[in-house]
Amino acid sequence: MSLLGKLFAASAGTEGTSERLEKEFFDSLRQKNGVYKTTYPHRLDDLNAKMAIYLPACRPLQLLDVGISSGVSTLEWAHALEAARIDFRMTGIDLTIGGLLVSFGERLHAVLDNAKWPLMFEIDGHWVSNPPRKRHLMRHFFPLALIKCALSLWRRHYGEREIERVERILGMPTTTKAIHLVTPRLANHPRVTVREGNIRTASGLQGEFHVIRAANILNRGYFDDDTLTSMVQNLRSHLTPGGILAVCHTRDADGLNRATIFELGESNRFSVLTKMSGGSEIEDLILQLPASSLDSPITRQPAFTY
């Protein structure tokens, strides 16, 4: 069985090898926007502990975690809440949650997003990002050319109702399997719903969440101030009155979490409850949001759905 086969065949409770494979997998999974789903366990533990002090008293808590990437940090947040015996329901969203695993024989495999864009390849047990790094391109030039040719032919024949169907492409038995592109341990958690979603668009879930966590997504390295303002306005529309918004950015140099935890108060304005390591770099934008009874996100399209 390929490494990808072992990873996606693993049960939700499997420890050890599957968690090691998960980390290696997400370190190689390059999304179309150029961002890797790299996972760093326990990097948000201090933020979770700080947020626990300010959680609203209502139960069950309705929680939204945005930009969850591999889902490892979302799972750790859920575990922390369970350890504290807090009744909750959590929704985790990311641009890329579902995908396809396409296998050509035993040696060549590709992971695609739902738009059929290749995110990574497995060649003879080696994981290769797309586009390949220079060392991988030199080492696997001919197998990469073969798998790309096979994918081109596969796209002509593949239909949405043909998942699990076996056919032959370039003489190789070919299978297609729907997969989650988050840790299986999160996808199978009974209190967590995992969905594809875009924080730049409306969702139909406005006003439903008591707490929203936005870690390593709202920062000036990714977006300009106008876009960040629209995103925060959209998130604000999903909070209940008195709800909590936590915005955090983990510094690459030292792993330090710079975060601000806000409360949504009267006139639909945010105020600061507490800070970590000097606070969020976009704290000023959030505090300057105009008071509004109804936010208007930049795009009105269903978003937090599969």
C-alpha positions in Angstrom: 0.0 0.0 0.0 1.2 3.5 -0.8 2.0 6.0 2.0 -1.2 7.9 1.0 -3.2 4.7 1.2 -1.9 4.1 4.7 -2.6 7.6 5.8 -6.2 7.7 4.5 -6.9 4.2 5.7 -5.9 5.1 9.2 -8.7 5.2 11.8 -9.5 8.4 13.7 -7.9 7.2 16.9 -4.6 5.8 15.4 -1.5 7.2 17.1 2.2 7.1 16.3 2.9 6.3 12.7 -0.3 7.9 11.3 0.4 11.2 13.1 3.9 11.2 11.7 2.6 10.5 8.2 0.0 13.3 8.7 2.7 15.8 9.4 4.9 14.8 6.4 1.8 14.8 4.2 0.6 18.3 5.2 4.2 19.6 4.9 4.1 18.6 1.3 0.6 19.6 0.4 0.8 22.9 -1.5 -2.5 24.6 -2.3 -3.2 26.5 -5.5 -2.7 29.8 -3.7 0.9 28.7 -2.8 0.2 28.1 0.9 1.2 24.7 2.4 -1.0 23.0 5.0 1.9 22.7 7.3 1.0 21.6 10.8 2.8 22.5 14.1 1.2 20.7 17.0 0.5 22.7 20.2 1.4 26.0 18.8 -1.9 27.6 19.9 -2.0 26.0 23.4 -1.3 29.4 25.1 -4.0 31.1 23.1 -6.6 28.4 23.9 -5.8 28.8 27.6 -6.1 32.5 27.5 -9.4 32.3 25.6 -10.8 29.9 28.2 -10.9 32.7 30.8 -13.3 34.8 28.6 -15.6 32.2 27.2 -19.3 33.2 27.5 -21.4 31.3 30.0 -24.0 30.0 27.6 -24.0 26.2 26.7 -23.5 24.6 24.4 -21.0 27.1 23.1 -21.1 27.6 19.4 -17.6 28.0 18.1 -16.2 28.9 14.7 -12.5 28.2 13.8 -11.5 29.8 10.5 -8.6 28.9 8.2 -8.1 25.6 9.9 -5.6 24.2 7.3 -4.7 20.7 8.4 -7.2 20.8 11.3 -4.6 19.8 13.9 -4.9 23.1 15.9 -8.7 22.8 15.7 -8.6 19.3 17.1 -6.3 20.5 20.0 -8.8 23.3 20.8 -11.6 20.7 20.9 -9.6 18.5 23.2 -8.8 21.4 25.5 -12.5 22.2 25.8 -13.4 18.6 26.5 -10.7 18.4 29.2 -12.4 21.5 30.8 -15.8 19.7 30.5 -17.3 22.5 28.5 -20.3 21.6 26.3 -19.7 22.9 22.8 -20.3 22.5 19.1 -17.5 23.6 16.7 -17.4 24.4 13.0 -14.1 24.5 11.3 -13.7 26.0 7.8 -11.0 26.3 5.2 -10.8 27.0 1.5 -9.7 23.4 0.8 -11.3 20.6 2.8 -12.3 17.9 0.4 -10.3 16.4 -2.4 -9.6 13.3 -4.5 -6.9 10.7 -4.4 -6.2 9.3 -7.9 -3.9 6.3 -8.1 -2.3 5.0 -11.3 -1.2 1.5 -10.5 0.9 1.0 -7.3 3.6 3.5 -8.0 2.0 6.8 -9.0 -0.6 8.8 -7.0 -2.0 12.3 -7.0 -4.0 14.4 -4.5 -6.3 16.9 -6.2 -8.6 19.6 -4.8 -12.2 19.6 -5.8 -11.4 21.7 -8.9 -9.1 18.9 -9.9 -5.9 20.9 -9.4 -3.0 18.7 -8.3 -1.8 19.6 -4.8 0.9 16.9 -4.5 2.1 13.6 -6.0 3.4 10.3 -4.5 6.0 8.6 -6.7 7.5 5.3 -5.4 6.8 6.3 -1.8 8.1 9.8 -2.1 5.8 12.8 -1.7 6.3 15.7 -4.2 4.7 19.1 -4.0 3.1 20.8 -7.0 4.9 22.6 -8.5 7.8 20.3 -7.6 10.8 21.6 -5.8 14.0 21.6 -8.0 15.5 18.6 -6.3 12.3 16.6 -6.8 12.0 17.7 -10.4 15.5 16.5 -11.2 15.0 13.2 -9.3 11.5 12.4 -10.6 11.4 14.1 -14.0 10.1 11.1 -16.0 7.6 9.8 -13.5 6.3 13.4 -13.1 5.8 13.7 -16.8 4.0 10.3 -16.8 1.7 11.1 -14.0 0.8 14.5 -15.5 0.0 12.9 -18.8 -2.1 10.3 -17.0 -4.0 13.0 -15.2 -4.7 14.8 -18.4 -6.3 11.6 -19.8 -8.0 10.9 -16.5 -9.8 14.3 -16.6 -11.4 13.5 -19.9 -12.9 10.3 -18.5 -13.7 11.1 -14.9 -17.2 11.8 -13.8 -18.5 12.7 -10.4 -20.4 9.4 -10.1 -17.4 7.4 -10.9 -15.6 7.6 -7.6 -14.2 4.1 -6.6 -14.5 3.0 -10.2 -11.5 1.2 -11.6 -10.4 1.8 -15.2 -7.1 1.8 -17.1 -5.1 4.8 -18.2 -1.9 4.4 -20.1 -2.2 0.7 -19.3 -2.3 1.4 -15.5 -5.3 0.4 -13.3 -6.7 3.7 -12.1 -8.8 4.4 -9.1 -10.4 7.6 -7.7 -11.3 8.1 -4.0 -12.9 11.1 -2.3 -10.8 12.2 0.8 -10.7 14.8 3.5 -7.7 17.1 3.4 -7.7 17.6 7.1 -6.6 15.2 9.8 -9.0 12.2 9.9 -9.1 12.6 13.7 -10.8 15.9 13.3 -13.1 14.9 10.4 -14.5 12.1 12.7 -14.8 14.2 15.9 -18.5 14.0 17.1 -18.6 17.7 18.2 -16.9 19.2 15.2 -18.3 19.9 11.7 -15.7 20.5 9.0 -16.7 22.6 6.0 -15.2 24.4 3.0 -15.7 28.1 3.4 -14.3 31.5 2.6 -14.2 34.2 5.3 -14.6 36.8 2.5 -18.1 35.6 1.8 -21.4 35.3 3.6 -22.6 31.9 4.8 -26.1 31.8 6.1 -24.8 31.3 9.6 -24.8 35.0 10.7 -25.3 35.6 14.4 -24.9 31.9 15.3 -21.5 31.8 17.0 -20.4 32.7 20.6 -16.7 32.5 19.8 -14.7 32.8 16.6 -11.0 32.0 16.4 -8.9 33.4 13.5 -5.4 32.1 13.9 -2.7 32.7 11.2 -5.1 34.0 8.6 -5.9 37.7 9.3 -2.5 39.4 8.8 -1.0 41.9 6.5 1.4 39.4 5.0 -1.6 37.8 3.2 -4.1 40.7 2.6 -4.3 44.5 2.3 -6.1 46.6 4.8 -9.3 46.9 2.8 -9.6 43.1 2.4 -8.8 42.6 6.1 -11.5 45.1 7.1 -14.1 43.3 4.9 -13.1 39.9 6.3 -13.5 41.1 9.9 -16.8 42.7 9.1 -18.0 39.4 7.7 -16.7 37.5 10.8 -18.4 40.1 13.1 -21.8 39.3 11.4 -21.4 35.7 12.5 -21.0 36.6 16.2 -23.8 36.7 18.7 -24.1 40.0 20.8 -21.4 39.8 23.5 -19.5 37.2 21.4 -15.7 36.8 21.4 -13.3 37.1 18.5 -9.7 36.0 18.9 -7.2 37.1 16.2 -3.7 35.6 16.4 -0.5 35.5 14.3 2.3 33.1 15.1 5.7 34.7 14.3 7.9 32.3 12.3 11.1 33.5 13.9 10.4 32.5 17.4 7.0 30.7 17.4 5.5 33.5 19.6 1.8 34.1 19.3 0.8 37.7 19.0 -2.9 37.8 19.7 -5.8 40.1 20.8 -9.1 38.8 22.2 -12.0 41.1 21.5 -15.6 41.3 22.8 -18.5 42.4 20.6 -20.3 45.0 22.6 -22.9 47.7 22.2 -23.4 49.3 18.8 -21.8 46.3 17.3 -18.3 47.6 18.2 -15.3 45.5 19.4 -13.4 46.2 22.6 -10.2 44.6 23.8 -10.5 42.0 26.6 -6.8 41.0 26.7 -3.6 40.7 24.6 -0.7 38.3 24.2 2.8 39.4 23.2 1.7 42.9 22.3 -1.5 42.0 20.5 -2.6 41.4 17.0 -1.0 43.4 14.2 -4.5 44.3 12.9 -6.0 45.3 16.3 -6.3 48.9 15.1 -8.4 47.9 12.1 -10.7 45.9 14.2 -11.2 48.6 16.8 -11.9 51.2 14.0 -14.7 49.2 12.4 -17.7 51.4 12.0 -20.7 50.6 14.2 -23.3 48.7 12.2 -26.5 46.7 12.8 -25.9 44.6 9.8 -22.5 44.0 8.1 -22.3 43.7 4.4 -19.6 41.2 3.3 -17.9 41.9 -0.1 -19.6 38.9 -1.8 -23.0 37.5 -1.1 -22.6 33.8 -1.9 -23.1 30.6 0.2 -19.8 29.8 1.7 -19.7 27.6 4.8 -21.0 24.5 3.0 -19.5 21.5 1.4 
